[in-house]
Amino acid sequence: MAYIGKVTLTSAWAKLEDLIKAQVDGQSAFAFDTSKKYGIEVDTPRGPYIFGAYLCNSASEPANADDGEHLEQENFGVYQPESGAYLWVKARGQQETVKISVSEQN
């Protein structure tokens, strides 16, 4: 598994690919490869509340705040990009710092 980086989410939908380009040093030309799989893990501070992220694979920005799937803190998911679609992400929860860690799978 090759670590790509960790990005901070906001409460607005954003393409994960764009966040990686903007927030991870050395990844300004990053693009997901449709022939590879990627590990996605939500990283939030521990606390009494469960926070996480919404993830939605779509050609355009999701219309609703809760579209797609929900991945809670410290859970792991696998993403395989498909041509013509993007992985849109946003934080779930208002008061916590929500980050997503991305790694390329072997």
VEXDREN-2710 file (C-alpha; in Angstrom, 1 decimal):
% VEXDREN-2710
k/r/px/py/pz
1/MET/0.0/0.0/0.0
2/ALA/1.5/3.4/-1.0
3/TYR/0.4/6.3/1.1
4/ILE/-0.8/9.3/-0.9
5/GLY/-1.8/11.8/1.8
6/LYS/-4.4/13.2/4.1
7/VAL/-6.8/16.0/3.4
8/THR/-9.1/18.1/5.5
9/LEU/-12.8/18.2/4.6
10/THR/-15.4/20.9/5.0
11/SER/-19.2/20.8/5.2
12/ALA/-19.3/21.5/1.4
13/TRP/-19.0/18.9/-1.3
14/ALA/-15.6/18.8/-3.0
15/LYS/-13.8/16.4/-5.4
16/LEU/-11.3/14.3/-3.4
17/GLU/-8.9/14.5/-6.3
18/ASP/-8.9/18.3/-6.1
19/LEU/-8.4/18.3/-2.4
20/ILE/-5.4/16.0/-2.8
21/LYS/-3.9/18.3/-5.4
22/ALA/-4.4/21.4/-3.2
23/GLN/-3.5/20.0/0.2
24/VAL/-0.9/17.3/-0.2
25/ASP/2.7/18.3/-0.9
26/GLY/4.1/16.9/-4.1
27/GLN/0.7/15.9/-5.4
28/SER/-0.3/18.9/-7.5
29/ALA/-0.8/16.8/-10.6
30/PHE/-2.6/13.9/-8.8
31/ALA/-5.3/12.0/-10.6
32/PHE/-7.0/8.8/-9.6
33/ASP/-6.2/5.9/-12.0
34/THR/-9.2/3.8/-13.0
35/SER/-7.0/0.6/-13.1
36/LYS/-6.2/0.9/-9.4
37/LYS/-8.0/0.7/-6.1
38/TYR/-7.5/3.2/-3.3
39/GLY/-7.9/2.8/0.5
40/ILE/-10.0/5.6/2.1
41/GLU/-10.0/6.1/5.9
42/VAL/-11.8/8.8/7.9
43/ASP/-9.6/10.3/10.6
44/THR/-11.3/12.4/13.3
45/PRO/-10.5/13.2/16.9
46/ARG/-11.9/10.7/19.4
47/GLY/-14.8/12.0/21.4
48/PRO/-18.3/11.3/22.7
49/TYR/-19.8/11.9/19.2
50/ILE/-19.5/9.9/16.0
51/PHE/-18.4/12.0/13.1
52/GLY/-17.3/11.0/9.6
53/ALA/-17.6/11.8/6.0
54/TYR/-20.1/11.5/3.2
55/LEU/-18.6/10.0/-0.1
56/CYS/-20.5/10.0/-3.4
57/ASN/-19.3/8.7/-6.7
58/SER/-20.9/11.0/-9.3
59/ALA/-20.2/12.8/-12.6
60/SER/-21.5/16.1/-11.0
61/GLU/-21.7/17.6/-7.5
62/PRO/-24.3/15.8/-5.4
63/ALA/-27.5/17.7/-5.0
64/ASN/-28.3/16.7/-1.4
65/ALA/-26.2/17.1/1.8
66/ASP/-26.5/13.3/2.6
67/ASP/-26.1/11.8/-0.9
68/GLY/-23.8/8.8/-1.2
69/GLU/-22.5/6.7/1.6
70/HIS/-21.3/7.5/5.1
71/LEU/-18.0/6.4/6.4
72/GLU/-17.5/6.9/10.1
73/GLN/-14.3/7.7/12.0
74/GLU/-11.6/5.1/11.9
75/ASN/-13.5/3.0/9.3
76/PHE/-11.8/1.8/6.1
77/GLY/-13.3/1.8/2.6
78/VAL/-12.0/0.8/-0.9
79/TYR/-12.5/3.1/-3.8
80/GLN/-12.1/2.1/-7.5
81/PRO/-12.5/5.1/-9.8
82/GLU/-14.6/4.8/-12.8
83/SER/-14.3/6.9/-16.0
84/GLY/-16.5/10.0/-16.1
85/ALA/-17.2/10.0/-12.4
86/TYR/-15.5/11.7/-9.4
87/LEU/-15.4/10.9/-5.7
88/TRP/-17.1/13.8/-4.0
89/VAL/-16.5/14.1/-0.2
90/LYS/-17.7/16.3/2.6
91/ALA/-17.5/16.3/6.4
92/ARG/-20.4/14.9/8.5
93/GLY/-20.6/16.8/11.7
94/GLN/-20.2/20.5/12.5
95/GLN/-17.6/20.9/15.3
96/GLU/-14.9/18.4/14.5
97/THR/-12.0/18.3/12.2
98/VAL/-12.6/15.6/9.7
99/LYS/-9.8/14.3/7.5
100/ILE/-9.6/11.6/4.9
101/SER/-6.4/9.5/4.4
102/VAL/-5.8/8.0/1.0
103/SER/-3.5/5.2/0.0
104/GLU/-3.0/3.3/-3.3
105/GLN/-3.8/-0.4/-2.9
106/ASN/-1.5/-3.2/-4.2
END
